[in-house]
Amino acid sequence: MNQLLQGLFDGVALGAQYSVIVVGFVVIYRATGIINFAQGGFVLIGAYVTYNISQTWGWNFYLALLMSMLVTAAISIVMQRILLQWVLREVVGMALWLVLWALLYFNGWGHAPAVAVSLLVGLVGFGVTRRIEQHRGSGQARELPIFGSIMVTIGLLYVIKQVVPSIWGFAELNMGDPWGLNVTRVGGLVLSHAKLWTIGLTVTALVAFFAVNRYTKIGVAMRATHFDHEAAVAQGISLKVVFAVAFGIAGAVAALAGTTAGAGIAQLTTNLDLIVFLAFPAMILGGFDSPGGAVLGGIIIGVVQNLTKVYQPEWDLNWLGVGFDRVTVYIVMLIVLMIRPYGLFGTREVHRV
Amino acid sequence: MNQPAVATEAADPILSIQNIEVVYNDVILVLRGVSLEVAEGEIVTLLGANGAGKTTLLRAVTGLLEVHRGSITKGTVSFLGRRTNFDDPSRLVRSGLAQVMEGRRIFAELSVEENLRAGAYTVRSRQAANEAHERVISLFPVLAERARSTAGYLSGGEQQMLAIGRALMASPRLLLLDEPSLGLAPLLVQQFRDIIRDINAQGTSVLLVEQNATMALSIADRAYVMESGRIVREGTGAELMADDDIREFYLGVGEAGRRSFRDVKTYRRRKRWST
């Protein structure tokens, strides 16, 4: 009995991490219709930024986590603007900034003046192209090209996977979380502090997300956009803002998932993004476009995975191989899809033939 | 308010379209030099058969052409004296232009209340939004009764009320209505005619696109008739009501009383195919 409860607890903690990642996927899918494969990259960035702020700079860990969520959200929004919108002004401004910075920096200027001067020039370039664009009237209520955007996010994932180790190295790092190996014993159960906090922080983040989605103006706008792009635009809802908020939320939850996944007994490694491949079945299980389904799917996947891990040796199933828990997840997904092809809570699409 | 056309023409037009050409996908020419004006406080009706380009004209005004890969290649659209050819839709809504799209297009998964809030997206101050909300409710009390229910479960008439109410939440200076009578019972059409008149009386100019010519002409200060991308006739509502061609082809009444539709068709067919 204890073993089962322990397995359930650990599974829920694992599933909580999946849940927030999947919410990130679902939010972007609902707003833009694309699947953001770079989500794993943002998990990685979020975890390492938290590490950097809390360990290298020595800030309070919770403050570091909050900062990391904001920073990752900002990076996510900027990436979306530059790579997915393909708006001329951002590209021109960014290119001017980078080229000029490189020219100045490698010709003996100091770091700060080089950044400042090139930033100024980049902003001017941004402003000028913005004027031109407004005059030409391009870059308005445009939807993203689905297939191309997805390919771009895959490319972005690989870029991030190279950039992160080049900054922080490949070594395993200690996140600097205050939980460490601490545990609380309740009855026969061992509740690790890292897992308790994971569940607590995740629930907080999810409650905040659902409150925003349900009650605020931008939440209503996001749901309206999901239901009917054109009608939403006709109400004056700006797709740019909706896209940016969606990517911001996805970045923030990715940072949370990355930080909790690298905390506790687990160390911070550059393979942290692999967690996303177990979040995919959770998303498909819950239905692509339902945030509630995302949470439930994440928990189910986490519990299934962890119970497999617990009972595999006990039931003499070791011949199935190490890491079979990652397979059961997909088996569960397949079974659910056979019964409900659109996931547990997904929108059933009706096509007229 | 309901002044004759002569007087309104002198006033500054709230919406002015000059000779616009609209092309979809860079090849399909849909509007070929259309000019249209709406003066402050007017109800202007745009009549035309299916495919004449009425909805495209509205899209050109609201900035929604880009969603359909269309663009204005010639001419100007100006709203409140400002050239708005390339404005994005949210800026236009903020400056006082709201529309009810064809087929209602309410957010069926959201509640009635949330639909109205989505309509007030561009309204910054809470107070202004509340005032707009009260105005909408006084116009459509049924929306208050059903505030919490899912919009998709409303009846057709209620959905149309919601669509109009949602557009009015932005407190527009000019309201564009695309076929509000679509799919409604004749009694409801009368009701909506009165509602449109009320909205206009409260100080909102209206551009009404309709197929139901009787209803539309009866409240119009002025009207335009469109055919294959051109304005073929314009005048006051009463003038067009009296016009023989309009009576024959839009109101279904010939000179010698009611004529069989079959006669009209063979007449047109012969004329078109024999030469």
Interface residues (C-beta under 8 A of the other chain):
Chain A: Q134 H135 R136 G137 Q140 A141 R142 E143 K217 V220 A221 R223 A224 F227 D228 H229 E230 A231 A232 V233 A234 Q235 G236 I237 S238
Chain B: T62 G63 L64 E66 V67 S71 N85 F86 D87 D88 P89 S90 L92 V93 R94 Q99 M101 R105 I106 F107 A108 E109 L110 E114 N115 R117 A118 G119 Y121 T122 R166 A167 A170
